[in-house]
Amino acid sequence: MTAPLLLALSLLAQSSPWWEQYDSRETFVCPRLGRVVVERNDAQASLIAGGYRSTGFRDDRQLNGIRYRNEQMTLILRGDLLTIEQRPSRIDCTRTEQV
């Protein structure tokens, strides 16, 4: 593939389709992963990391934090902390300010 095509594919992976209508976009820094982006609304959230996207749906159980889940992973938001759980792994990330 040519460099412009790779760049275009990378940019597509970092923006959501218009029909998902995410209300917020937050950036976090994670050990081993670097910078990740979480786009979310009340029903679902997308984690964008390393050019890949994974979408989870809201888990409304009365647990600590706001949770989104899919078959492979759980995202937990508590204030400025994002926890990414992929059993048996768990990564804690910190919100950053976008420049």
KOLZA-153179 format. One record per residue (C-alpha): residue in three letters; chain; x, y, z negated. Coordinates in steps of 0.05 Angstrom, whole numbers. Layout:
residues N
{"ALA" "A" {X Y Z}} ...
end
This chain:
residues 99
{"MET" "A" {0 0 0}} {"THR" "A" {22 71 12}} {"ALA" "A" {35 119 -45}} {"PRO" "A" {-25 164 -30}} {"LEU" "A" {-72 104 -30}} {"LEU" "A" {-44 79 -96}} {"LEU" "A" {-52 149 -125}} {"ALA" "A" {-125 153 -101}} {"LEU" "A" {-140 84 -131}} {"SER" "A" {-109 105 -197}} {"LEU" "A" {-150 169 -199}} {"LEU" "A" {-214 130 -184}} {"ALA" "A" {-200 84 -243}} {"GLN" "A" {-195 146 -288}} {"SER" "A" {-262 177 -272}} {"SER" "A" {-332 148 -282}} {"PRO" "A" {-386 140 -230}} {"TRP" "A" {-436 197 -232}} {"TRP" "A" {-494 152 -253}} {"GLU" "A" {-462 133 -319}} {"GLN" "A" {-470 204 -345}} {"TYR" "A" {-422 202 -405}} {"ASP" "A" {-433 257 -456}} {"SER" "A" {-362 260 -482}} {"ARG" "A" {-291 245 -460}} {"GLU" "A" {-238 236 -515}} {"THR" "A" {-164 222 -510}} {"PHE" "A" {-126 179 -560}} {"VAL" "A" {-53 157 -568}} {"CYS" "A" {-43 83 -585}} {"PRO" "A" {18 42 -603}} {"ARG" "A" {38 -4 -545}} {"LEU" "A" {-16 27 -500}} {"GLY" "A" {3 100 -498}} {"ARG" "A" {-52 149 -477}} {"VAL" "A" {-122 121 -470}} {"VAL" "A" {-188 156 -454}} {"VAL" "A" {-257 138 -482}} {"GLU" "A" {-318 163 -444}} {"ARG" "A" {-383 151 -480}} {"ASN" "A" {-456 165 -491}} {"ASP" "A" {-507 136 -539}} {"ALA" "A" {-514 71 -501}} {"GLN" "A" {-445 53 -475}} {"ALA" "A" {-371 71 -474}} {"SER" "A" {-314 61 -425}} {"LEU" "A" {-242 52 -447}} {"ILE" "A" {-193 75 -393}} {"ALA" "A" {-121 51 -404}} {"GLY" "A" {-65 40 -355}} {"GLY" "A" {-109 49 -294}} {"TYR" "A" {-159 -3 -319}} {"ARG" "A" {-230 8 -345}} {"SER" "A" {-269 -34 -394}} {"THR" "A" {-341 -18 -412}} {"GLY" "A" {-378 -38 -475}} {"PHE" "A" {-448 -27 -500}} {"ARG" "A" {-470 4 -566}} {"ASP" "A" {-473 -43 -626}} {"ASP" "A" {-527 -14 -671}} {"ARG" "A" {-514 -58 -732}} {"GLN" "A" {-504 -18 -796}} {"LEU" "A" {-428 -24 -798}} {"ASN" "A" {-374 27 -812}} {"GLY" "A" {-364 74 -752}} {"ILE" "A" {-394 77 -682}} {"ARG" "A" {-383 11 -646}} {"TYR" "A" {-384 -10 -573}} {"ARG" "A" {-374 -83 -553}} {"ASN" "A" {-366 -128 -493}} {"GLU" "A" {-345 -201 -489}} {"GLN" "A" {-271 -187 -496}} {"MET" "A" {-266 -125 -541}} {"THR" "A" {-296 -80 -594}} {"LEU" "A" {-284 -5 -597}} {"ILE" "A" {-295 28 -665}} {"LEU" "A" {-296 103 -672}} {"ARG" "A" {-288 135 -741}} {"GLY" "A" {-272 209 -739}} {"ASP" "A" {-205 218 -705}} {"LEU" "A" {-189 143 -707}} {"LEU" "A" {-204 93 -652}} {"THR" "A" {-195 20 -667}} {"ILE" "A" {-190 -29 -609}} {"GLU" "A" {-203 -101 -629}} {"GLN" "A" {-186 -159 -582}} {"ARG" "A" {-182 -220 -626}} {"PRO" "A" {-133 -233 -658}} {"SER" "A" {-103 -164 -641}} {"ARG" "A" {-123 -97 -671}} {"ILE" "A" {-95 -29 -649}} {"ASP" "A" {-109 36 -686}} {"CYS" "A" {-105 99 -643}} {"THR" "A" {-106 173 -661}} {"ARG" "A" {-146 228 -624}} {"THR" "A" {-104 280 -588}} {"GLU" "A" {-119 348 -560}} {"GLN" "A" {-121 352 -485}} {"VAL" "A" {-74 403 -454}} 
end
